[in-house]
């Protein structure tokens, strides 16, 4: 009976962590967007890293959608994507990259998105792309880390956003260990936790004090 009670508590903790994780994802990019807007600068942020992260989120969401999975099981992804759109827009704007070429790539992205969502593009192609979301997501974080280390300036990087990222990735390790124990997912979130924490620490170290 004691073991059952203990097991029950572990699953309750997992459920609570899942809810907190999803809730955190709903606003995870907001602090970063506010920081960029307030400073009107994207120094220390990796444009390529953001675009790779957007692609990773998009493929994951479309894969879940086209397979008819329960919306609540991937609810955080469409909201993360919307936040990513806003963040990418402001970063491109302040980096003076919001030109004709950017709009052309945006049009291609929209066309491919609609193609997959309406199954005009075979969903089998999505199944081929899904395994790449882990290395692409990891690479995006590595690029962000490199951007901070190179510029030695993280004024435009939100500590709250990366703190949330590190926290939510670490909570998923616990919930997956308790639920499926899937080694691929555990490796994915384990790597993401380490990289998000590394970006957080680098951003904190190079965060310059505000001038009076």
Secondary structure in CASP SS format (residue, H / E / C, confidence):
PFRMAT SS
TARGET T0000
AUTHOR 0000-0000-0000
METHOD secondary structure of the structure
MODEL  1
X C 1.00
X H 1.00
X H 1.00
X H 1.00
X H 1.00
X H 1.00
X H 1.00
X H 1.00
X H 1.00
X H 1.00
X H 1.00
X H 1.00
X H 1.00
X H 1.00
X H 1.00
X H 1.00
X H 1.00
X H 1.00
X H 1.00
X H 1.00
X H 1.00
X H 1.00
X H 1.00
X H 1.00
X H 1.00
X H 1.00
X H 1.00
X C 1.00
X C 1.00
X H 1.00
X H 1.00
X H 1.00
X H 1.00
X H 1.00
X H 1.00
X H 1.00
X H 1.00
X H 1.00
X H 1.00
X C 1.00
X C 1.00
X C 1.00
X C 1.00
X C 1.00
X C 1.00
X C 1.00
X H 1.00
X H 1.00
X H 1.00
X H 1.00
X H 1.00
X H 1.00
X H 1.00
X H 1.00
X H 1.00
X H 1.00
X H 1.00
X H 1.00
X H 1.00
X H 1.00
X H 1.00
X H 1.00
X H 1.00
X H 1.00
X H 1.00
X H 1.00
X C 1.00
X C 1.00
X C 1.00
X C 1.00
X H 1.00
X H 1.00
X H 1.00
X H 1.00
X H 1.00
X H 1.00
X H 1.00
X H 1.00
X H 1.00
X H 1.00
X H 1.00
X H 1.00
X H 1.00
X H 1.00
X H 1.00
X H 1.00
X H 1.00
X H 1.00
X H 1.00
X H 1.00
X H 1.00
X H 1.00
X H 1.00
X H 1.00
X C 1.00
X C 1.00
X C 1.00
X C 1.00
X C 1.00
X H 1.00
X H 1.00
X H 1.00
X H 1.00
X H 1.00
X H 1.00
X H 1.00
X H 1.00
X H 1.00
X H 1.00
X H 1.00
X H 1.00
X H 1.00
X H 1.00
X H 1.00
X H 1.00
X H 1.00
X H 1.00
X C 1.00
X C 1.00
X C 1.00
X C 1.00
X C 1.00
X H 1.00
X H 1.00
X H 1.00
X H 1.00
X H 1.00
X H 1.00
X H 1.00
X H 1.00
X C 1.00
X H 1.00
X H 1.00
X H 1.00
X H 1.00
X H 1.00
X H 1.00
X H 1.00
X H 1.00
X H 1.00
X H 1.00
X H 1.00
X H 1.00
X H 1.00
X H 1.00
X H 1.00
X H 1.00
X H 1.00
X H 1.00
X H 1.00
X H 1.00
X C 1.00
X C 1.00
X C 1.00
X C 1.00
X C 1.00
X C 1.00
X C 1.00
X H 1.00
X H 1.00
X H 1.00
X H 1.00
X H 1.00
X H 1.00
X H 1.00
X H 1.00
X H 1.00
X H 1.00
X H 1.00
X H 1.00
X H 1.00
X H 1.00
X H 1.00
X H 1.00
X H 1.00
X H 1.00
X H 1.00
X H 1.00
X H 1.00
X C 1.00
X C 1.00
X C 1.00
X H 1.00
X H 1.00
X H 1.00
X H 1.00
X H 1.00
X H 1.00
X H 1.00
X H 1.00
X H 1.00
X H 1.00
X H 1.00
X H 1.00
X H 1.00
X H 1.00
X H 1.00
X H 1.00
X H 1.00
X H 1.00
X H 1.00
X H 1.00
X H 1.00
X H 1.00
X H 1.00
X C 1.00
X C 1.00
X C 1.00
X C 1.00
X C 1.00
X C 1.00
X C 1.00
END
